[in-house]
């Protein structure tokens, strides 16, 4: 009867990062939620992996990885952008300094 079949466009991906602390987690999750199509983003600080649920009709894995790299963190094989990495708090760079809580 002329009705379109709804195709599920939600996908899940797990991306390895080099996040260290809650500030890192906050920064990465905030960047991901700013992307159109991202429905869920949850970073596990123990594994340093972020699980992302997204609408593949709106965004893709490459864009998600680039969003993480753009805020200063590695995302799988996509390296952090140097200027963004340099702008991170010292503790987020892994220099052993104590991290502050996110605001």
Backbone torsions as a table, in degrees:
resi	resn	phi	psi	omega
1	UNK	NA	58.5	168.5
2	UNK	54.2	2.7	-179.9
3	UNK	-85.0	140.2	178.9
4	UNK	-79.1	144.2	176.4
5	UNK	-87.0	127.1	179.9
6	UNK	-74.1	124.7	177.9
7	UNK	-101.2	128.1	179.7
8	UNK	-69.6	120.9	-176.0
9	UNK	-107.6	6.6	-179.5
10	UNK	-82.4	130.0	178.9
11	UNK	-124.6	160.8	175.8
12	UNK	-125.2	143.2	176.7
13	UNK	-143.0	147.0	174.2
14	UNK	-115.8	126.5	-175.9
15	UNK	-120.5	130.9	177.2
16	UNK	-79.1	129.5	177.2
17	UNK	-120.6	-177.6	173.9
18	UNK	-118.4	31.3	178.6
19	UNK	-61.9	149.1	-176.0
20	UNK	-119.2	-42.5	-169.1
21	UNK	-135.3	-175.8	179.0
22	UNK	-65.1	-30.8	176.7
23	UNK	-65.7	-41.7	176.3
24	UNK	-59.6	-47.6	-179.1
25	UNK	-57.7	-47.6	-179.5
26	UNK	-60.5	-44.9	-178.0
27	UNK	-63.1	-46.8	-178.6
28	UNK	-66.6	-47.8	-178.8
29	UNK	-63.0	-40.3	178.2
30	UNK	-61.8	-43.8	179.4
31	UNK	-63.0	-39.2	-179.1
32	UNK	-70.9	-41.6	179.2
33	UNK	-67.5	-19.4	176.9
34	UNK	-74.3	-16.1	179.3
35	UNK	-80.0	133.1	172.6
36	UNK	-62.2	135.8	176.7
37	UNK	97.5	-15.4	177.9
38	UNK	-81.9	122.0	-177.5
39	UNK	-98.7	-29.0	-178.8
40	UNK	-153.9	141.5	175.5
41	UNK	-146.0	123.9	-177.8
42	UNK	-140.3	116.6	-178.6
43	UNK	-99.4	128.5	176.9
44	UNK	-96.3	114.5	-176.7
45	UNK	-71.3	-18.3	178.1
46	UNK	-75.3	-47.2	-179.7
47	UNK	-89.5	-16.8	-176.1
48	UNK	65.1	24.2	179.4
49	UNK	-106.6	138.4	176.9
50	UNK	-108.4	128.5	176.7
51	UNK	-98.3	127.1	-176.6
52	UNK	-124.8	132.8	174.2
53	UNK	-111.8	126.4	-173.1
54	UNK	-144.7	162.5	177.4
55	UNK	-93.2	111.6	-175.9
56	UNK	-68.8	-11.3	175.5
57	UNK	-79.5	-15.4	-175.5
58	UNK	-111.0	-36.6	-178.8
59	UNK	-143.6	175.7	-179.7
60	UNK	-141.2	173.4	-176.0
61	UNK	-61.9	-39.9	-179.2
62	UNK	-61.2	-41.2	179.3
63	UNK	-66.0	-39.4	178.5
64	UNK	-63.6	-46.4	178.5
65	UNK	-61.7	-41.6	-179.9
66	UNK	-64.7	-34.9	178.7
67	UNK	-64.8	-38.0	177.8
68	UNK	-68.1	-45.7	179.3
69	UNK	-62.6	-34.2	-177.6
70	UNK	-67.5	-22.1	178.1
71	UNK	-101.2	8.6	169.7
72	UNK	106.2	14.3	-177.8
73	UNK	-124.9	149.1	174.0
74	UNK	-70.0	146.7	178.6
75	UNK	-136.1	98.0	-172.6
76	UNK	56.4	-120.4	-178.0
77	UNK	-92.3	6.4	178.6
78	UNK	-95.1	114.3	-178.3
79	UNK	-73.5	152.4	175.6
80	UNK	-59.7	146.1	175.3
81	UNK	-71.7	129.2	-173.8
82	UNK	-54.3	-43.8	-178.9
83	UNK	-66.5	-38.4	178.6
84	UNK	-68.2	-40.7	179.0
85	UNK	-62.6	-43.3	-179.5
86	UNK	-64.2	-27.4	-178.4
87	UNK	-82.4	-10.1	179.6
88	UNK	-67.2	155.2	172.3
89	UNK	-58.9	151.3	-177.8
90	UNK	-54.4	-40.4	-177.6
91	UNK	-64.4	-31.9	-179.0
92	UNK	-74.9	-13.7	177.0
93	UNK	-86.8	-6.6	178.0
94	UNK	82.0	29.5	-178.9
95	UNK	-92.4	10.3	176.0
96	UNK	88.1	-1.2	178.6
97	UNK	-75.3	152.9	179.7
98	UNK	-73.9	134.7	-178.0
99	UNK	-84.3	149.9	173.7
100	UNK	-90.0	160.3	174.8
101	UNK	-75.8	147.1	177.2
102	UNK	-65.8	149.8	-179.9
103	UNK	-86.0	NA	NA
